[in-house]
Amino acid sequence: MQGNSTSLKEKLMRNLLSTTMISVAMLVFVMSPAHAEEPYKAGDHYHVLAEAVATSNPAKIEVAEVFWYGCSHCYTFEPVLNKWTQGLPDDVEFVRVPAIWHPIMRLHAKAYFTAKAMKSLDQLHEAIFEEMNPKKAKLKTEEEIADLFEANGIDRARFTKVFNSAGINMAVDLAAKKQERYSTQGTPEMVVNGKYRISGRDNGGNAGMLKVASYLIERERSLMGQ
């Protein structure tokens, strides 16, 4: 009898131990980051693009801002965005994509890419924003844009040559196609790694948009195994 009693006790202990281990494993599984409740949800805080858009550097996590110089929200967002981008890690690449859904916006996109091609973007990006927002200038013609560039130390003849070059027109065409594939709804908006579109309208403002962008950067880093 003693032998049978010991055997039964051992069996019960093994079953108890097995049940405990399964319970602990399930608890760890449920509490793991991958299965914790997500702070931001697709469809509410960001939108997953139907088809991913190719990024400029697949080795990095790309964050794109879709903007327009004539957008007052983009203008007020600019200093906040600049501070945020300064803190981005090395594996994240920030790019700007000018919005184009009207002929005058194409003109302003040409101004952006011209300043970039002339290596004067740091100086002229803010100047164009200032001209179109506090000063309320429309910049409706190439002549008006040339005046602004010249006022900021850019040779007018050189500006005209670059502004009307095939390279600038190609860059604008590519930006228009990219923005279309982003399914842009307005400005400013952000797209993380060609997959997720974010708007301040869905996140209580542009500061909220940056929080979602930071979250999606971490998500992409995890998926990429970086």
Secondary structure by P-SEA (a helix, b strand, c coil): caaaaaaaaaaaaaaaaaaaaaaaaaaaaaaccccccccccccccbbbbcbbbbccccccbbbbbbcccccaaaaaaaaaaaaaaaaccccbbbbbbbbcccaaaaaaaaaaaaaaaaccccccaaaaaaaacccccccccaaaaaaaaaaacccaaaaaaaaacaaaaaaaaaaaaaaaaaccccccbbbccccbbbbccccccaaaaaaaaaaaaaaaaaaacc
